[in-house]
Structure formats: C-alpha cells, structure tokens
Amino acid sequence: MDTQGSPNRSSTDIARSGPASNGVSTHNANGGVLESDSFQQPHFAAPGNEGSAVVGAVLQSDIAINTLLTRLKQSVASAREFAAFLKKRSTLEEEHAQGLKKLCKASHDSSRRSDNRQGSYVQHYNEVIGIHDRLADNGLQFSLSLHQMHEDLHDLATNIERGRKQWKQTGLSAEKRVQDSETLVEKAKAKYDALAEDYDRARTGDKQSGRVFGLKGPKSAAQHEEDLHRKMQAADSDYASRVQAAQTQRLELIGTQRPQAVKAILELINECDSGLTLQLQKFASFNEKLLLSNGLCVSPLKGQTANQAQPSLREVVFQINNAEDLNGYIASFSTKTGQRHAEIKYQPHPSLGPTQQLAPTDPRAQPDPSQANPPGGLRQISHSDQSQVPPSPQKQAGASDFAPLPHPSEQIYPESPHQTAFFPAGGGAAPPSLSHPQFSSPLYSQPPAPAAASHGDLSHPDLPPLRPVFGVSLDHLLKRDGSAIPLVVYQCLQAVELFGLEVEGIYRLSGSAPHVSKLKAIFDNDSSLVDFRDPESFFHDVNSVAGLLKQFFRDLPDPLLTHEHFQDFIEAARIEDDVTRRDSLHAIVNSLPDPNYATLRALTLHLHRVQEHSSANRMNAGNLAICFGPTLMGTGSNVADAGWQVRVIETILQNTYQIFDED
C-alpha cells in the first residue's frame, strides 16, 4: 500500500508543481496562487502624476476598476451640474436681453410722441437707447453661446455615461469570473485535503479492527484503503484542474482584461474632465468678451477711425442742450403770435361835452386789490377791527339770523400738530354754534361775483382749471392756498348751515348733476370768486352743494382718513366696548396729518349741527355715517368693511366733543 500511495502522490505533486517550473505561478500550502517574480505586470501612467508608484499600485490592484468607475461617475456628475448652470444662466441672460430690447423699442416709440421734448434731447436720448439696444444684442449673443455650451456638455456627459456603463459591465464581469474560479479552487482543495487525511488514517491505522460495512456489504481494511486512495486521486485531479483554470483566468484578467478596462475608463475620465475644463475656459472667455463688448458700447476706444463716429454714453448725455431746446420750442410758435393790439384808451363820446369828460384814472392812485383782499377774495381781519368792516351789500334776507363762518385763513393754527381749529373756541365744554350771531356785520366784504357764479346760466362753456381744487391732495392745497381747510369745504359747510339745516334728506338726496359739474368747474377755475352766502351762486340748490362737498372728498387722491390708517380704523371699529372704541378712534384721529385733522374736525362739528336738526332733516348720526363712511375712508379691498366704515363715522359723530375737545 505504501509503494502504491507514494508514486501517486509524487505524480500529483509533479502535476501541481509543473506550471511553476515554467515561471508562471506556484501554490502555497493552503492552495493559494502565488505570483511569480518573473511575470511582468502592465504599467499604467497616472494622468498628471507620471511614474507615481502609489498610483500604479492602485491601478494594478483588484480595486482599480471600481475606483476608476467611481471617479468617472464624479466627473459625469460635475459635467451635468455645470451644464445645468449654463442652461439657467443662458435663460437669465436671454430674458434680460429680450426685456431690454422691448424697453428700448417702447422708449424709442414714446420719445417720438409730440407730448415729449424734442430738439437735442430726443436726438441724444435715442442715441442712449441705441447704446442699450447694442447691449441687448451682446446679451443675446452671450445667451446663445451659453446655450450651445450647455448642449455640448450635456451630450458629452451622456456619451461618457454610456461608456462608463459598458466598461463597468465588462470589467466587473471579468473580475467576477476570477473570483468565482478562485472560490471553486478553495472548495476543491478542502475536499482534497479531507480525503487525504482519511486515506492517511486508513493507511496507518489499526488493521485488527472489524470489517467496514459498505453499500454492497462489509469491506475489509485493504478494500477501504483502496477505495479512499481512488477517491483521493480523483479529488487531486479535480483540484489541479481548477487551480489551472483559475491561474489561466487570472493571468488573462491581469494581462489583458483589467488593463483594457483601466485604460478605457482612464480615457473616459480624461475626456470628460478635458471637456468640462474646455467649457469652463470658454465660459470665462465669453464673459470677458461680453464685458469688453459692453464696455466698448458704453465707452468706445479713442483714436480708432472705426469708432470715432461713436461717442461714449457720457458724451451723448452731456451733448443735451436744455437752453437751446427751450429756445427752439418757443421760437417755433413765432408764427402764431399775431399782430400786437393797439393801446387801449378812454375816449368819451362827443355828445357828453367837455364838462362831463371824466379825468383819466391814475393807476398809481388806486389801491392794490391784492392788499385789499387776501387770496380767495376774502378779507382777513382781526378782532380789533371787526367794527370797521362795512356790511355786505349781498347778504340775503333769509340768512339774517346766521353769522357767516370765519374764513380758514383767519384761524390761528398753533405749533402743536393737532391744535388746528376751524371754529373759534368758546367758553365752556360745548363747541360754538352757528345758530347765534357772533358779529354784527360780516367778517369780510363780499367780492364781486362773476356772472357764472352769480347767475344760474349753464350755457357758458367749461372754465379752464386755472387753480384746480378737485383731485388735489390736502397737503398740496395747504401749501398753495395757505389754509388747512380747503376753501371749497369752507364754502359748502357755510352754505349748508345757512340754507340746508332744515332741508329733509340733506347729504342723502342727490343734487342736480349739471349744477354740481358747473360748481366744480367754477372752483377749479378760481375758488376765490365763489361766495355761497348768496344762494344764486349755487342756483338755489343746496342739495347740489352737499353733493359737491361729497364729490370733493371722493376725488381726493388719498381719502380724508387716509389709506395708511384704513386698517387701523377698521380694527378699532370692531371693538365692542363703546368707550374703548371711542378712545381707539380718538388716538388714530390724532395721528392724522394736519390738513386732514383740521378738515375732519370742521366737517365733524358741522355734521354734529346737522344731526341736531334731525327732527326736521331726518338725518341722524347713523344716516350721516352711511352717507360719509366710504366717502371719507375710501373703498377697501374687502366689501365687508363697508359696515365697519359706517361704524367708524357714527362713533366719531356720537363722540364729537370728546374727540374734538377744546384744544
């Protein structure tokens, strides 16, 4: 048995050691494959770091393909991210350029309209627009370049990703086959070692033991040893063949498949990185080109014949000549001046005789009308000269029991922001009432009323708005006329208190629309020529005066209670407690601008007098609040706020003396 086992083991060992004699590989004791020093591994040059031993070792290892695939995936992701950036930047540049194009076209068309300046202004303004149009062209070209870069980079990333997937499958499949073959080698070696140990025990063990039972009956020790020897030889042959196959596959992987995959993946990485770098360089170049082109549009280089005819933006702007444009515009009307009128002289009729000829009036001896009457046609007086004022020849018999309201310009407005008073302060807590005369004569002399204002003739053409009142802010009227309360408000309040306190439905019933339109035109022409103490001046239609007053408040650019405090008033109106609601509204009213506060105070005191006559005019605080709520507060975005607007005005009217106390 020994002579039989030894030659077989020797032949098997020779078979296993045969490949090692050829200088390829040997096996260790555990059946592993040992690389021979005589085998030359392929050399890989690391990009940008040639001759690096560390990089070469990694590229020759089993993790080379996985490492390079991960790096290639990063390159593709970076390329796609920059491509997305280019696309968004291109879109932004295109939108900006298109918007600038539209703006230039609209500005160019607008500049040619007759209601804009002409002359050197429009000429050089169009040159400015032309410069911006060229800037828009540069932006469009830059946007197109970025879009093309995005397309190129996106295509590159797509192609690289396709190659990465292909080589991932090829390279990893080869690695997987080698790993599987080495796993089979390990299993064959384990089987071979187990049979060898059993055979060794059977060969050197106790031969006096009983017989070994097999499938075909009991076996002797010699038969059992022979059977194990045969199985060991079969396992040895299988182990040797699998080692040979694993060696062949590994040699093929190391010598051919892995180098090919590594080389291909490295080329894909280099291609992707180079393409991304190229697009970045182009992006930088296009940005420089855009800035340079825009700079040359705004300020061309001097000394070049091609650009000598193109002035810079600064030069174009400084070439605008305002004085020349103004003189040219005025001179264009020289043909429309007409002939100069002859001097106007007084020529008495011959029939009057020399004795009746009037001496010419010396204009220097006449008093200055501007000194006799203040702006507005009303004379300012102090309490010290009230007795020297002559009675008004136009005072109506029906108004003999009422003293006219003092003109707003007569009031003394303290420095405190809300010390503006419309009515003179009287003694006690109650405000002054117009039902008792305060002076024995009017406070001002009645100016001569124009025909349009003194007579109810509506056939006259519309008067030009020389000093408009409607649609003008209270702050502007205060600066222009010097009165915190507009004259139209003063006149309307005076007319209603003189002639409308007993009229049923005052401020609720609409007046005549033609009357309101005519009165509005008269005030917009020159409000100083209006005196509503004469009912003929408002066509004996006090409802039209009430409608004119509400029309004035509706036409204000900013409502009397202002848009700024609209929501504050609404929130205060929602308060259920009467005292708290009153105090909240009082605080908001005190924060109003000076002209708004003064006008609101005058109107509130007036409406309080109106509601005192509610038994005759049927207009209590609630009815007046319905009429003046949206008028004084404006229309909000929420229709449901209309009810709260009415509550705001009603609360103010019900607490007139608490909100507008003596101040």
Buried (B, 14 or more C-beta within 10 A) or exposed (E): BEEEBEEBBEEBEEBBEEBEEEEBBBBEEEBBBEEEEEEEEBEBEBEEEEEBEEBBEBBBEEEBBBBBBEBBBEBBEBBBEBBEBBBEBBBEBBEBBBEBBEBBEEBBEEBEEEEEBBBBBBBBBBBBBBBBBBBBBBBBBBBBBBBEBBEBBBEBBEBBBEBBEEBBEBBBEBBEBBBEBBEBBBEBBBBBBEBBEBBEEBBEEEEEEEEBEEEEEEBEBEEBBBBBBEBBBEBBBBBBBBBBBBBBBBBBBBBEBBBBBBBBBBEBBEBBBEBBEBBEEBBEEBEEBBEEBBEBBBBBEEEEEEEEEBBBBEEBEEEBBEEEBEEEEEEEEEEEEEEEEEEEEEEEEEEEEEEEEEEEEEEEEEEEEEEEBBBBBBBBBEEEEBEEBEEBEBBBEEBEEBBBBBBBBBBEBEEEEBEBBBBBEEEEEEBBBBEEEBBEBBBBBBBEBBEBBBEEEEEEEEBEBEBBBBEBBBBEBBEEBEBBBBBBBBBBBBBBBBBBBEBEBBBBEEBBEEBBBBBBBBBBBBBBBBBBBBBBBBBEBBBBBBBBBBBBBBEBEBBBBBEEBBEBBBEBBEBEEEEEBBBBBBEBBEBBBBBBBBBBBBBBBBBBBBBBBBEEBEBBBBBBBBBBBBBBBBBBEEEEBBEBBBBBBBBBBBBBEEBBEEE
